[in-house]
Amino acid sequence: MRLGFAARVVGAGLFLLAAGCAHKPRPIDFGPHGPLNEGEPILAALAAHAARVQLLSGEARLNVVAPEGEGSVTELVAVRRPDQVRLESVTPFGPVSVFASDGRRWALVDHRQRQFVEGPLTSEALAQVLPVRVSPRMLVALLLGAPPLPERAQPGRLTLDAEKGLYRLEVTGEESGVPVRWRLGCRTDNLRPELAELVEGPGAPLRVELEGWLPEPGLPQRVRLVSGDGARRVELAWRDVDVGEPLEDEVFQLVPPEDYARPGL
């Protein structure tokens, strides 16, 4: 009886020891910069990335989920800082639409409706083709690897999420006089953003997830935008991407097809 009791005690101890080892937290990789106790180095890293990566073009898969419906298309994409965008949607049955913004005006060729629509550039221009509220400037910055830093960006409280290996940082500033507030989740090893929540400002609330980073110069392989209520979601996943190849101004300008209707004219 005593031996059996002792064996049970030893067995229980080994179980607890094993359980403790199983839940031992992994060491955190703080990268070459070491542990941070303030947010300025993160803002500096984001600004350096923005200065280094100015434009890209490529092919992606675009998946959309919204109350009005869902679907996916091949997307031919070209973007150039700060706010020049071209999104060309294609299916196996042919082209669907082309949206372009040259930084001053936007235009849309709707092949299904055989219409050409255009107007002055505003933060709502991309509502023509995407079900989430995102400005051209914001979309360009996100596809190039980071949320756009607001004017006079100021770092707020910095915390460490040891379980996920992320720094959590709040950033405040303004856009054209409107207060803006982001909550960022940046990796501890290289300071790249994996999560970004726009909690105040044009387009808020919006959650952004940047996943599967590609090699240098460093771009997320997938960019996911989720509306505040979770009912609308856009995901763009790169199939092929070229960074730094010059883009002509004409890429971001559209000419109305001769036989397409032009509502409003």
Short mmCIF file of the C-alpha atoms (twelve columns), coordinates in Angstrom:
data_MODEL
# 
_entry.id   MODEL 
# 
loop_
_atom_site.group_PDB 
_atom_site.id 
_atom_site.type_symbol 
_atom_site.label_atom_id 
_atom_site.label_alt_id 
_atom_site.label_comp_id 
_atom_site.label_asym_id 
_atom_site.label_seq_id 
_atom_site.Cartn_x 
_atom_site.Cartn_y 
_atom_site.Cartn_z 
_atom_site.pdbx_PDB_model_num 
ATOM 1   C CA . MET A 1   0.000   0.000  0.000   1 
ATOM 2   C CA . ARG A 2   2.784   2.405  0.910   1 
ATOM 3   C CA . LEU A 3   4.637   1.670  -2.336  1 
ATOM 4   C CA . GLY A 4   1.474   2.234  -4.376  1 
ATOM 5   C CA . PHE A 5   0.825   5.506  -2.596  1 
ATOM 6   C CA . ALA A 6   4.401   6.640  -3.181  1 
ATOM 7   C CA . ALA A 7   4.184   5.708  -6.831  1 
ATOM 8   C CA . ARG A 8   1.020   7.746  -7.202  1 
ATOM 9   C CA . VAL A 9   2.662   10.727 -5.530  1 
ATOM 10  C CA . VAL A 10  5.727   10.481 -7.779  1 
ATOM 11  C CA . GLY A 11  3.495   10.059 -10.824 1 
ATOM 12  C CA . ALA A 12  1.467   13.118 -9.921  1 
ATOM 13  C CA . GLY A 13  4.661   15.121 -9.426  1 
ATOM 14  C CA . LEU A 14  5.994   14.091 -12.819 1 
ATOM 15  C CA . PHE A 15  2.666   15.027 -14.427 1 
ATOM 16  C CA . LEU A 16  2.747   18.482 -12.840 1 
ATOM 17  C CA . LEU A 17  6.378   18.920 -13.868 1 
ATOM 18  C CA . ALA A 18  5.585   17.926 -17.435 1 
ATOM 19  C CA . ALA A 19  2.584   20.249 -17.476 1 
ATOM 20  C CA . GLY A 20  4.752   23.076 -16.221 1 
ATOM 21  C CA . CYS A 21  7.316   22.416 -18.940 1 
ATOM 22  C CA . ALA A 22  4.595   22.238 -21.590 1 
ATOM 23  C CA . HIS A 23  3.347   25.702 -20.658 1 
ATOM 24  C CA . LYS A 24  6.745   27.316 -20.269 1 
ATOM 25  C CA . PRO A 25  6.652   30.506 -22.346 1 
ATOM 26  C CA . ARG A 26  8.927   30.653 -25.355 1 
ATOM 27  C CA . PRO A 27  11.761  33.183 -25.270 1 
ATOM 28  C CA . ILE A 28  10.828  36.426 -27.013 1 
ATOM 29  C CA . ASP A 29  12.941  37.442 -29.995 1 
ATOM 30  C CA . PHE A 30  13.503  41.176 -29.690 1 
ATOM 31  C CA . GLY A 31  15.686  41.386 -32.788 1 
ATOM 32  C CA . PRO A 32  18.761  43.601 -33.183 1 
ATOM 33  C CA . HIS A 33  17.108  46.613 -31.541 1 
ATOM 34  C CA . GLY A 34  16.488  44.781 -28.240 1 
ATOM 35  C CA . PRO A 35  13.476  45.288 -25.944 1 
ATOM 36  C CA . LEU A 36  11.648  48.593 -26.386 1 
ATOM 37  C CA . ASN A 37  10.031  50.720 -23.699 1 
ATOM 38  C CA . GLU A 38  8.818   53.509 -25.993 1 
ATOM 39  C CA . GLY A 39  7.060   53.700 -29.355 1 
ATOM 40  C CA . GLU A 40  9.341   56.070 -31.286 1 
ATOM 41  C CA . PRO A 41  11.515  53.274 -32.790 1 
ATOM 42  C CA . ILE A 42  8.389   51.602 -34.183 1 
ATOM 43  C CA . LEU A 43  7.226   54.826 -35.853 1 
ATOM 44  C CA . ALA A 44  10.745  55.330 -37.216 1 
ATOM 45  C CA . ALA A 45  10.760  51.792 -38.670 1 
ATOM 46  C CA . LEU A 46  7.362   52.343 -40.329 1 
ATOM 47  C CA . ALA A 47  8.482   55.677 -41.775 1 
ATOM 48  C CA . ALA A 48  11.710  54.117 -43.104 1 
ATOM 49  C CA . HIS A 49  9.744   51.330 -44.774 1 
ATOM 50  C CA . ALA A 50  7.387   53.853 -46.377 1 
ATOM 51  C CA . ALA A 51  10.343  55.818 -47.756 1 
ATOM 52  C CA . ARG A 52  11.958  52.668 -49.162 1 
ATOM 53  C CA . VAL A 53  8.903   51.017 -50.775 1 
ATOM 54  C CA . GLN A 54  7.139   53.525 -53.037 1 
ATOM 55  C CA . LEU A 55  5.230   51.483 -55.629 1 
ATOM 56  C CA . LEU A 56  4.333   48.021 -56.833 1 
ATOM 57  C CA . SER A 57  2.372   46.157 -59.458 1 
ATOM 58  C CA . GLY A 58  1.215   42.576 -59.659 1 
ATOM 59  C CA . GLU A 59  -1.538  39.990 -59.767 1 
ATOM 60  C CA . ALA A 60  -3.602  38.971 -56.759 1 
ATOM 61  C CA . ARG A 61  -6.694  37.068 -55.731 1 
ATOM 62  C CA . LEU A 62  -9.367  39.342 -54.294 1 
ATOM 63  C CA . ASN A 63  -12.031 37.798 -52.037 1 
ATOM 64  C CA . VAL A 64  -14.991 39.866 -50.899 1 
ATOM 65  C CA . VAL A 65  -17.646 39.085 -48.284 1 
ATOM 66  C CA . ALA A 66  -20.526 41.514 -47.675 1 
ATOM 67  C CA . PRO A 67  -24.251 41.383 -46.862 1 
ATOM 68  C CA . GLU A 68  -24.949 42.084 -50.544 1 
ATOM 69  C CA . GLY A 69  -23.062 38.945 -51.580 1 
ATOM 70  C CA . GLU A 70  -19.617 37.422 -51.824 1 
ATOM 71  C CA . GLY A 71  -17.200 36.306 -54.490 1 
ATOM 72  C CA . SER A 72  -13.642 36.350 -55.752 1 
ATOM 73  C CA . VAL A 73  -11.850 37.692 -58.816 1 
ATOM 74  C CA . THR A 74  -8.356  38.017 -60.171 1 
ATOM 75  C CA . GLU A 75  -7.094  41.521 -59.496 1 
ATOM 76  C CA . LEU A 76  -4.418  43.260 -61.544 1 
ATOM 77  C CA . VAL A 77  -3.037  45.888 -59.204 1 
ATOM 78  C CA . ALA A 78  -0.765  48.905 -59.491 1 
ATOM 79  C CA . VAL A 79  -0.194  51.382 -56.652 1 
ATOM 80  C CA . ARG A 80  2.139   54.325 -56.132 1 
ATOM 81  C CA . ARG A 81  2.453   56.573 -53.107 1 
ATOM 82  C CA . PRO A 82  0.714   58.517 -51.881 1 
ATOM 83  C CA . ASP A 83  -2.700  57.812 -53.409 1 
ATOM 84  C CA . GLN A 84  -2.432  56.465 -56.968 1 
ATOM 85  C CA . VAL A 85  -4.304  53.194 -57.487 1 
ATOM 86  C CA . ARG A 86  -5.337  50.944 -60.354 1 
ATOM 87  C CA . LEU A 87  -7.540  47.891 -59.696 1 
ATOM 88  C CA . GLU A 88  -8.520  45.777 -62.689 1 
ATOM 89  C CA . SER A 89  -10.953 42.946 -61.875 1 
ATOM 90  C CA . VAL A 90  -11.001 39.892 -64.155 1 
ATOM 91  C CA . THR A 91  -12.861 36.573 -64.074 1 
ATOM 92  C CA . PRO A 92  -12.502 33.476 -66.312 1 
ATOM 93  C CA . PHE A 93  -15.432 34.896 -68.298 1 
ATOM 94  C CA . GLY A 94  -13.743 38.208 -69.025 1 
ATOM 95  C CA . PRO A 95  -13.023 41.652 -67.515 1 
ATOM 96  C CA . VAL A 96  -15.391 43.022 -64.877 1 
ATOM 97  C CA . SER A 97  -14.198 46.548 -64.108 1 
ATOM 98  C CA . VAL A 98  -11.224 48.897 -63.944 1 
ATOM 99  C CA . PHE A 99  -10.859 51.521 -61.212 1 
ATOM 100 C CA . ALA A 100 -8.094  54.116 -61.348 1 
ATOM 101 C CA . SER A 101 -7.102  57.137 -59.279 1 
ATOM 102 C CA . ASP A 102 -4.338  59.513 -60.346 1 
ATOM 103 C CA . GLY A 103 -4.276  61.455 -57.079 1 
ATOM 104 C CA . ARG A 104 -6.687  64.134 -58.321 1 
ATOM 105 C CA . ARG A 105 -9.605  62.271 -59.889 1 
ATOM 106 C CA . TRP A 106 -10.944 58.732 -59.995 1 
ATOM 107 C CA . ALA A 107 -12.572 56.850 -62.841 1 
ATOM 108 C CA . LEU A 108 -14.368 53.524 -63.207 1 
ATOM 109 C CA . VAL A 109 -14.979 51.462 -66.313 1 
ATOM 110 C CA . ASP A 110 -17.817 49.029 -65.554 1 
ATOM 111 C CA . HIS A 111 -17.724 46.418 -68.298 1 
ATOM 112 C CA . ARG A 112 -20.856 44.618 -67.114 1 
ATOM 113 C CA . GLN A 113 -22.997 47.736 -67.146 1 
ATOM 114 C CA . ARG A 114 -21.038 49.215 -70.039 1 
ATOM 115 C CA . GLN A 115 -20.634 52.478 -68.158 1 
ATOM 116 C CA . PHE A 116 -17.863 54.978 -67.507 1 
ATOM 117 C CA . VAL A 117 -18.075 56.976 -64.261 1 
ATOM 118 C CA . GLU A 118 -15.620 59.536 -62.910 1 
ATOM 119 C CA . GLY A 119 -15.316 62.208 -60.266 1 
ATOM 120 C CA . PRO A 120 -12.981 64.229 -58.037 1 
ATOM 121 C CA . LEU A 121 -10.866 62.168 -55.658 1 
ATOM 122 C CA . THR A 122 -12.306 61.795 -52.152 1 
ATOM 123 C CA . SER A 123 -11.774 59.356 -49.283 1 
ATOM 124 C CA . GLU A 124 -14.942 57.546 -50.420 1 
ATOM 125 C CA . ALA A 125 -13.841 56.948 -54.029 1 
ATOM 126 C CA . LEU A 126 -13.003 53.244 -53.528 1 
ATOM 127 C CA . ALA A 127 -16.574 52.559 -52.414 1 
ATOM 128 C CA . GLN A 128 -17.182 52.118 -56.158 1 
ATOM 129 C CA . VAL A 129 -15.366 48.761 -56.043 1 
ATOM 130 C CA . LEU A 130 -14.758 47.746 -52.405 1 
ATOM 131 C CA . PRO A 131 -17.382 47.153 -49.673 1 
ATOM 132 C CA . VAL A 132 -15.242 48.550 -46.831 1 
ATOM 133 C CA . ARG A 133 -14.494 52.215 -46.206 1 
ATOM 134 C CA . VAL A 134 -10.879 52.772 -47.170 1 
ATOM 135 C CA . SER A 135 -9.333  55.785 -48.878 1 
ATOM 136 C CA . PRO A 136 -6.923  55.455 -51.828 1 
ATOM 137 C CA . ARG A 137 -4.091  56.730 -49.621 1 
ATOM 138 C CA . MET A 138 -4.832  54.131 -46.968 1 
ATOM 139 C CA . LEU A 139 -5.133  51.269 -49.447 1 
ATOM 140 C CA . VAL A 140 -1.839  52.213 -51.125 1 
ATOM 141 C CA . ALA A 141 -0.030  52.294 -47.778 1 
ATOM 142 C CA . LEU A 142 -1.488  48.960 -46.639 1 
ATOM 143 C CA . LEU A 143 -0.606  47.149 -49.870 1 
ATOM 144 C CA . LEU A 144 2.915   48.555 -49.549 1 
ATOM 145 C CA . GLY A 145 3.291   47.080 -46.082 1 
ATOM 146 C CA . ALA A 146 2.042   49.364 -43.291 1 
ATOM 147 C CA . PRO A 147 -0.877  51.571 -42.242 1 
ATOM 148 C CA . PRO A 148 -0.457  55.224 -43.222 1 
ATOM 149 C CA . LEU A 149 1.000   57.258 -40.389 1 
ATOM 150 C CA . PRO A 150 -1.165  60.315 -39.660 1 
ATOM 151 C CA . GLU A 151 0.189   63.826 -39.810 1 
ATOM 152 C CA . ARG A 152 2.175   64.734 -36.683 1 
ATOM 153 C CA . ALA A 153 2.002   61.102 -35.549 1 
ATOM 154 C CA . GLN A 154 2.554   60.653 -31.834 1 
ATOM 155 C CA . PRO A 155 3.197   57.307 -30.123 1 
ATOM 156 C CA . GLY A 156 1.033   56.523 -27.125 1 
ATOM 157 C CA . ARG A 157 1.113   53.686 -24.635 1 
ATOM 158 C CA . LEU A 158 3.365   50.748 -25.584 1 
ATOM 159 C CA . THR A 159 2.712   47.277 -24.169 1 
ATOM 160 C CA . LEU A 160 4.154   43.834 -24.837 1 
ATOM 161 C CA . ASP A 161 1.955   40.911 -25.890 1 
ATOM 162 C CA . ALA A 162 4.405   38.147 -24.949 1 
ATOM 163 C CA . GLU A 163 2.099   35.340 -26.052 1 
ATOM 164 C CA . LYS A 164 1.864   36.635 -29.628 1 
ATOM 165 C CA . GLY A 165 5.318   38.209 -29.789 1 
ATOM 166 C CA . LEU A 166 3.869   41.632 -30.562 1 
ATOM 167 C CA . TYR A 167 4.244   45.174 -29.358 1 
ATOM 168 C CA . ARG A 168 0.898   46.915 -28.949 1 
ATOM 169 C CA . LEU A 169 1.140   50.610 -29.723 1 
ATOM 170 C CA . GLU A 170 -1.433  53.366 -29.990 1 
ATOM 171 C CA . VAL A 171 -0.664  56.113 -32.501 1 
ATOM 172 C CA . THR A 172 -2.528  59.418 -32.715 1 
ATOM 173 C CA . GLY A 173 -2.409  62.295 -35.172 1 
ATOM 174 C CA . GLU A 174 -4.666  63.904 -37.743 1 
ATOM 175 C CA . GLU A 175 -5.613  63.833 -41.402 1 
ATOM 176 C CA . SER A 176 -6.640  67.167 -42.914 1 
ATOM 177 C CA . GLY A 177 -7.497  68.442 -39.460 1 
ATOM 178 C CA . VAL A 178 -9.508  65.348 -38.465 1 
ATOM 179 C CA . PRO A 179 -8.237  63.376 -35.417 1 
ATOM 180 C CA . VAL A 180 -6.939  59.882 -36.251 1 
ATOM 181 C CA . ARG A 181 -6.099  57.030 -33.878 1 
ATOM 182 C CA . TRP A 182 -4.551  53.660 -34.761 1 
ATOM 183 C CA . ARG A 183 -3.839  50.651 -32.544 1 
ATOM 184 C CA . LEU A 184 -0.930  48.686 -33.977 1 
ATOM 185 C CA . GLY A 185 0.370   45.190 -33.315 1 
ATOM 186 C CA . CYS A 186 4.014   44.999 -34.475 1 
ATOM 187 C CA . ARG A 187 6.364   42.031 -34.293 1 
ATOM 188 C CA . THR A 188 9.021   42.238 -31.603 1 
ATOM 189 C CA . ASP A 189 11.807  40.878 -33.827 1 
ATOM 190 C CA . ASN A 190 11.536  43.183 -36.876 1 
ATOM 191 C CA . LEU A 191 8.831   45.742 -35.918 1 
ATOM 192 C CA . ARG A 192 6.687   44.840 -38.924 1 
ATOM 193 C CA . PRO A 193 2.953   45.440 -38.360 1 
ATOM 194 C CA . GLU A 194 0.709   42.371 -38.333 1 
ATOM 195 C CA . LEU A 195 -2.424  44.046 -36.961 1 
ATOM 196 C CA . ALA A 196 -3.780  47.573 -37.246 1 
ATOM 197 C CA . GLU A 197 -7.084  48.893 -35.950 1 
ATOM 198 C CA . LEU A 198 -8.358  52.285 -37.029 1 
ATOM 199 C CA . VAL A 199 -10.429 53.324 -34.028 1 
ATOM 200 C CA . GLU A 200 -10.881 57.013 -34.846 1 
ATOM 201 C CA . GLY A 201 -10.810 58.909 -38.120 1 
ATOM 202 C CA . PRO A 202 -12.216 58.573 -41.653 1 
ATOM 203 C CA . GLY A 203 -13.095 54.922 -42.295 1 
ATOM 204 C CA . ALA A 204 -13.196 53.941 -38.615 1 
ATOM 205 C CA . PRO A 205 -13.782 51.420 -37.225 1 
ATOM 206 C CA . LEU A 206 -11.639 49.190 -39.421 1 
ATOM 207 C CA . ARG A 207 -9.447  46.185 -38.642 1 
ATOM 208 C CA . VAL A 208 -6.450  45.366 -40.842 1 
ATOM 209 C CA . GLU A 209 -4.487  42.114 -40.823 1 
ATOM 210 C CA . LEU A 210 -1.140  41.864 -42.640 1 
ATOM 211 C CA . GLU A 211 0.057   38.271 -43.013 1 
ATOM 212 C CA . GLY A 212 2.712   36.065 -44.627 1 
ATOM 213 C CA . TRP A 213 5.447   38.610 -45.202 1 
ATOM 214 C CA . LEU A 214 7.398   38.239 -48.437 1 
ATOM 215 C CA . PRO A 215 11.214  38.676 -48.573 1 
ATOM 216 C CA . GLU A 216 12.843  42.068 -48.805 1 
ATOM 217 C CA . PRO A 217 11.872  44.794 -49.317 1 
ATOM 218 C CA . GLY A 218 9.172   43.341 -47.079 1 
ATOM 219 C CA . LEU A 219 5.530   43.146 -48.124 1 
ATOM 220 C CA . PRO A 220 2.570   41.280 -46.652 1 
ATOM 221 C CA . GLN A 221 1.489   38.388 -48.859 1 
ATOM 222 C CA . ARG A 222 -2.107  38.859 -47.660 1 
ATOM 223 C CA . VAL A 223 -3.911  42.056 -46.679 1 
ATOM 224 C CA . ARG A 224 -7.285  41.645 -45.002 1 
ATOM 225 C CA . LEU A 225 -9.691  44.524 -44.263 1 
ATOM 226 C CA . VAL A 226 -12.607 43.925 -41.906 1 
ATOM 227 C CA . SER A 227 -15.357 46.419 -41.097 1 
ATOM 228 C CA . GLY A 228 -16.044 47.294 -37.483 1 
ATOM 229 C CA . ASP A 229 -19.121 45.065 -37.279 1 
ATOM 230 C CA . GLY A 230 -17.353 42.207 -39.070 1 
ATOM 231 C CA . ALA A 231 -20.051 42.032 -41.761 1 
ATOM 232 C CA . ARG A 232 -17.791 43.222 -44.589 1 
ATOM 233 C CA . ARG A 233 -14.418 41.720 -45.410 1 
ATOM 234 C CA . VAL A 234 -11.926 42.173 -48.233 1 
ATOM 235 C CA . GLU A 235 -8.834  39.981 -48.615 1 
ATOM 236 C CA . LEU A 236 -6.145  40.470 -51.230 1 
ATOM 237 C CA . ALA A 237 -3.519  37.709 -51.621 1 
ATOM 238 C CA . TRP A 238 -0.608  38.234 -53.981 1 
ATOM 239 C CA . ARG A 239 0.147   35.646 -56.659 1 
ATOM 240 C CA . ASP A 240 2.900   37.664 -58.279 1 
ATOM 241 C CA . VAL A 241 4.264   41.067 -57.345 1 
ATOM 242 C CA . ASP A 242 6.946   43.412 -58.673 1 
ATOM 243 C CA . VAL A 243 8.301   46.150 -56.413 1 
ATOM 244 C CA . GLY A 244 10.061  49.189 -57.778 1 
ATOM 245 C CA . GLU A 245 9.351   48.724 -61.493 1 
ATOM 246 C CA . PRO A 246 8.550   52.239 -62.843 1 
ATOM 247 C CA . LEU A 247 4.894   52.958 -63.544 1 
ATOM 248 C CA . GLU A 248 3.816   55.497 -66.141 1 
ATOM 249 C CA . ASP A 249 1.263   58.157 -65.165 1 
ATOM 250 C CA . GLU A 250 -1.120  56.762 -67.797 1 
ATOM 251 C CA . VAL A 251 -1.507  53.591 -65.702 1 
ATOM 252 C CA . PHE A 252 -3.596  55.609 -63.240 1 
ATOM 253 C CA . GLN A 253 -5.751  57.347 -65.836 1 
ATOM 254 C CA . LEU A 254 -8.670  55.884 -67.789 1 
ATOM 255 C CA . VAL A 255 -10.121 56.906 -71.143 1 
ATOM 256 C CA . PRO A 256 -13.882 56.362 -71.569 1 
ATOM 257 C CA . PRO A 257 -14.709 53.698 -74.160 1 
ATOM 258 C CA . GLU A 258 -16.551 55.233 -77.083 1 
ATOM 259 C CA . ASP A 259 -19.670 53.069 -76.816 1 
ATOM 260 C CA . TYR A 260 -20.064 53.173 -73.006 1 
ATOM 261 C CA . ALA A 261 -22.707 55.258 -71.240 1 
ATOM 262 C CA . ARG A 262 -21.551 58.143 -69.074 1 
ATOM 263 C CA . PRO A 263 -24.153 58.725 -66.329 1 
ATOM 264 C CA . GLY A 264 -24.478 62.342 -65.337 1 
ATOM 265 C CA . LEU A 265 -23.446 63.750 -68.691 1 
# 
